[in-house]
Amino acid sequence: MLHKLFENDPWFAPKRYGYGAGLPIAWQGWALLAAYLAIIVGIALPGTGGTLGARTASFVGVLLVTGVFMVIAARHTRGGWKWRWGGD
């Protein structure tokens, strides 16, 4: 089962217009999106009412998790990430 995470199969459809990934098209994409959202909520909620240090740590954590998510999503988007005008 773990080998499915390292294959280059597409997990996300490309956006029809613009740059980036669209909705997930495989269970791995949905699992990645759900994990990303859960981690973001888990990082952001404790930092909302805390000190400046806690808020800064939450912000940095969100940036790091988002960066990792974007790299994985880009690697597993059908056709890769490129600008699309609707006819691709």
MDAnalysis code that builds the backbone (N, CA, C; Angstrom):
import MDAnalysis as mda
import numpy as np

u = mda.Universe.empty(264, n_residues=88, atom_resindex=np.repeat(np.arange(88), 3), trajectory=True)
u.add_TopologyAttr("name", ["N", "CA", "C"] * 88)
u.add_TopologyAttr("resid", np.arange(1, 89))
u.add_TopologyAttr("resname", ["MET", "LEU", "HIS", "LYS", "LEU", "PHE", "GLU", "ASN", "ASP", "PRO", "TRP", "PHE", "ALA", "PRO", "LYS", "ARG", "TYR", "GLY", "TYR", "GLY", "ALA", "GLY", "LEU", "PRO", "ILE", "ALA", "TRP", "GLN", "GLY", "TRP", "ALA", "LEU", "LEU", "ALA", "ALA", "TYR", "LEU", "ALA", "ILE", "ILE", "VAL", "GLY", "ILE", "ALA", "LEU", "PRO", "GLY", "THR", "GLY", "GLY", "THR", "LEU", "GLY", "ALA", "ARG", "THR", "ALA", "SER", "PHE", "VAL", "GLY", "VAL", "LEU", "LEU", "VAL", "THR", "GLY", "VAL", "PHE", "MET", "VAL", "ILE", "ALA", "ALA", "ARG", "HIS", "THR", "ARG", "GLY", "GLY", "TRP", "LYS", "TRP", "ARG", "TRP", "GLY", "GLY", "ASP"])
u.atoms.positions = np.array([
    [0.814, -1.191, 0.000],
    [0.000, 0.000, 0.000],
    [0.861, 1.259, 0.000],
    [1.968, 1.220, 0.727],
    [2.836, 2.389, 0.809],
    [3.479, 2.707, -0.535],
    [3.675, 1.691, -1.378],
    [4.288, 1.933, -2.691],
    [3.421, 2.830, -3.572],
    [2.120, 2.890, -3.311],
    [1.230, 3.760, -4.089],
    [1.575, 5.236, -3.905],
    [2.173, 5.574, -2.767],
    [2.534, 6.966, -2.512],
    [3.743, 7.406, -3.320],
    [4.540, 6.454, -3.795],
    [5.767, 6.799, -4.503],
    [5.660, 6.629, -6.013],
    [4.511, 6.200, -6.508],
    [4.305, 6.106, -7.947],
    [3.993, 7.488, -8.510],
    [4.153, 7.640, -9.806],
    [3.914, 8.934, -10.443],
    [2.526, 9.042, -11.057],
    [1.592, 8.237, -10.597],
    [0.222, 8.319, -11.099],
    [-0.388, 9.662, -10.709],
    [-1.261, 10.212, -11.556],
    [-1.882, 11.498, -11.206],
    [-2.909, 11.341, -10.090],
    [-2.844, 12.231, -9.131],
    [-3.809, 12.279, -8.042],
    [-4.743, 13.458, -8.200],
    [-4.320, 14.453, -8.985],
    [-5.094, 15.675, -9.159],
    [-5.291, 15.956, -10.638],
    [-6.451, 16.498, -10.977],
    [-6.692, 16.970, -12.338],
    [-6.096, 18.367, -12.456],
    [-5.629, 18.728, -13.635],
    [-5.134, 20.100, -13.791],
    [-6.301, 21.082, -13.833],
    [-6.030, 22.306, -13.438],
    [-7.046, 23.345, -13.561],
    [-7.286, 23.616, -15.041],
    [-8.501, 23.906, -15.401],
    [-8.803, 24.193, -16.799],
    [-8.270, 25.561, -17.207],
    [-8.391, 26.518, -16.329],
    [-7.873, 27.870, -16.556],
    [-6.924, 28.214, -15.417],
    [-5.795, 28.781, -15.754],
    [-4.861, 29.222, -14.729],
    [-3.753, 28.227, -14.482],
    [-3.151, 28.344, -13.306],
    [-1.967, 27.591, -12.948],
    [-2.253, 26.741, -11.723],
    [-1.846, 25.493, -11.739],
    [-1.963, 24.664, -10.548],
    [-2.844, 23.451, -10.741],
    [-3.214, 22.859, -9.618],
    [-4.007, 21.636, -9.613],
    [-5.465, 21.950, -9.322],
    [-6.326, 21.099, -9.854],
    [-7.748, 21.191, -9.558],
    [-8.114, 20.212, -8.460],
    [-9.275, 19.623, -8.563],
    [-9.740, 18.682, -7.554],
    [-9.023, 17.339, -7.671],
    [-8.965, 16.591, -6.570],
    [-8.369, 15.255, -6.621],
    [-9.175, 14.325, -7.524],
    [-8.459, 13.409, -8.187],
    [-9.105, 12.417, -9.048],
    [-8.801, 10.999, -8.585],
    [-8.045, 10.851, -7.513],
    [-7.706, 9.542, -6.961],
    [-7.830, 9.603, -5.438],
    [-7.952, 8.444, -4.835],
    [-8.110, 8.421, -3.381],
    [-6.893, 9.012, -2.682],
    [-5.713, 8.870, -3.284],
    [-4.508, 9.426, -2.671],
    [-4.591, 10.954, -2.596],
    [-5.153, 11.564, -3.640],
    [-5.317, 13.009, -3.641],
    [-6.295, 13.469, -2.576],
    [-7.395, 12.738, -2.434],
    [-8.367, 13.084, -1.395],
    [-7.761, 12.894, -0.013],
    [-6.982, 11.823, 0.170],
    [-6.335, 11.589, 1.466],
    [-5.321, 12.691, 1.774],
    [-4.555, 13.095, 0.769],
    [-3.585, 14.171, 0.964],
    [-4.290, 15.476, 1.320],
    [-5.361, 15.793, 0.613],
    [-6.110, 17.019, 0.893],
    [-6.717, 16.996, 2.298],
    [-7.286, 15.859, 2.697],
    [-7.870, 15.747, 4.040],
    [-6.795, 15.883, 5.115],
    [-5.651, 15.245, 4.906],
    [-4.556, 15.346, 5.874],
    [-4.042, 16.777, 5.956],
    [-3.912, 17.430, 4.809],
    [-3.454, 18.819, 4.785],
    [-4.399, 19.713, 5.585],
    [-5.691, 19.586, 5.331],
    [-6.666, 20.420, 6.041],
    [-6.664, 20.144, 7.541],
    [-6.557, 18.867, 7.919],
    [-6.522, 18.524, 9.343],
    [-5.278, 19.098, 10.017],
    [-4.139, 19.023, 9.341],
    [-2.900, 19.563, 9.911],
    [-2.985, 21.079, 10.028],
    [-3.527, 21.735, 9.002],
    [-3.657, 23.195, 9.046],
    [-4.553, 23.624, 10.211],
    [-5.675, 22.955, 10.384],
    [-6.564, 23.287, 11.502],
    [-5.857, 23.011, 12.827],
    [-5.139, 21.892, 12.907],
    [-4.421, 21.551, 14.128],
    [-3.313, 22.531, 14.471],
    [-2.706, 23.119, 13.460],
    [-1.650, 24.107, 13.694],
    [-2.251, 25.479, 13.992],
    [-3.266, 25.856, 13.250],
    [-3.784, 27.224, 13.323],
    [-4.617, 27.488, 14.578],
    [-5.423, 26.542, 15.003],
    [-6.309, 26.794, 16.147],
    [-5.564, 27.117, 17.442],
    [-4.542, 26.366, 17.820],
    [-3.845, 26.715, 19.064],
    [-3.137, 28.066, 19.002],
    [-2.762, 28.514, 17.819],
    [-2.028, 29.764, 17.707],
    [-2.888, 31.004, 17.614],
    [-4.200, 30.855, 17.571],
    [-5.055, 32.029, 17.367],
    [-5.122, 32.941, 18.582],
    [-5.107, 32.399, 19.773],
    [-5.247, 33.239, 20.954],
    [-3.978, 33.341, 21.774],
    [-2.896, 32.848, 21.253],
    [-1.661, 32.807, 22.020],
    [-0.831, 34.071, 21.917],
    [0.376, 33.937, 22.351],
    [1.324, 35.046, 22.314],
    [1.811, 35.264, 20.887],
    [2.591, 36.292, 20.720],
    [3.154, 36.582, 19.400],
    [4.029, 35.427, 18.921],
    [4.762, 34.814, 19.831],
    [5.602, 33.673, 19.467],
    [4.779, 32.486, 18.989],
    [3.660, 32.227, 19.653],
    [2.791, 31.119, 19.254],
    [2.160, 31.388, 17.899],
    [1.743, 32.625, 17.680],
    [1.151, 32.965, 16.376],
    [2.184, 32.884, 15.268],
    [3.398, 33.322, 15.553],
    [4.468, 33.243, 14.555],
    [4.796, 31.794, 14.236],
    [4.878, 30.959, 15.262],
    [5.148, 29.538, 15.046],
    [4.030, 28.891, 14.235],
    [2.786, 29.256, 14.517],
    [1.660, 28.725, 13.742],
    [1.753, 29.156, 12.287],
    [2.082, 30.409, 12.064],
    [2.204, 30.925, 10.698],
    [3.311, 30.202, 9.939],
    [4.446, 30.023, 10.572],
    [5.563, 29.317, 9.930],
    [5.185, 27.860, 9.667],
    [4.496, 27.234, 10.610],
    [4.045, 25.858, 10.416],
    [3.093, 25.728, 9.240],
    [2.159, 26.663, 9.127],
    [1.217, 26.652, 7.998],
    [1.967, 26.825, 6.681],
    [2.941, 27.728, 6.648],
    [3.733, 27.918, 5.426],
    [4.491, 26.653, 5.042],
    [5.100, 25.991, 6.011],
    [5.856, 24.770, 5.723],
    [4.950, 23.649, 5.215],
    [3.833, 23.435, 5.898],
    [2.908, 22.374, 5.488],
    [2.323, 22.677, 4.113],
    [2.011, 23.933, 3.847],
    [1.488, 24.320, 2.536],
    [2.527, 24.093, 1.448],
    [3.776, 24.415, 1.727],
    [4.843, 24.177, 0.756],
    [4.995, 22.704, 0.421],
    [4.969, 21.857, 1.437],
    [5.071, 20.411, 1.206],
    [3.872, 19.923, 0.403],
    [2.677, 20.389, 0.766],
    [1.469, 20.005, 0.032],
    [1.564, 20.403, -1.442],
    [2.038, 21.612, -1.698],
    [2.133, 22.094, -3.081],
    [3.136, 21.280, -3.894],
    [4.255, 20.916, -3.301],
    [5.256, 20.112, -4.012],
    [4.681, 18.743, -4.368],
    [4.012, 18.107, -3.416],
    [3.425, 16.790, -3.681],
    [2.307, 16.903, -4.709],
    [1.448, 17.907, -4.580],
    [0.349, 18.086, -5.536],
    [0.879, 18.369, -6.936],
    [1.920, 19.166, -7.046],
    [2.491, 19.462, -8.364],
    [3.071, 18.207, -8.993],
    [3.705, 17.386, -8.188],
    [4.305, 16.152, -8.712],
    [3.238, 15.172, -9.193],
    [2.067, 15.223, -8.589],
    [1.016, 14.254, -8.903],
    [-0.178, 14.874, -9.627],
    [0.037, 15.958, -10.344],
    [-1.013, 16.542, -11.175],
    [-0.822, 16.068, -12.608],
    [-1.894, 15.600, -13.208],
    [-1.827, 15.116, -14.586],
    [-1.350, 16.243, -15.504],
    [-0.222, 16.041, -16.172],
    [0.323, 17.048, -17.072],
    [1.178, 18.096, -16.388],
    [1.328, 18.006, -15.073],
    [2.140, 18.971, -14.340],
    [1.451, 20.315, -14.196],
    [2.132, 21.215, -13.522],
    [1.600, 22.565, -13.335],
    [2.122, 23.459, -14.433],
    [1.232, 24.045, -15.165],
    [1.568, 25.045, -16.178],
    [0.332, 25.905, -16.394],
    [0.529, 27.038, -17.024],
    [-0.595, 27.931, -17.289],
    [-1.478, 27.313, -18.356],
    [-2.778, 27.290, -18.105],
    [-3.724, 26.725, -19.064],
    [-4.776, 27.773, -19.409],
    [-5.149, 27.768, -20.680],
    [-6.122, 28.737, -21.195],
    [-7.482, 28.112, -21.467],
    [-7.711, 26.885, -21.063],
    [-9.005, 26.252, -21.230],
    [-9.077, 25.264, -22.367],
    [-8.103, 25.238, -23.239],
    [-8.138, 24.321, -24.366],
    [-7.203, 23.138, -24.235],
    [-6.503, 23.043, -23.111],
    [-5.528, 21.951, -22.935],
    [-6.200, 20.677, -22.525],
])
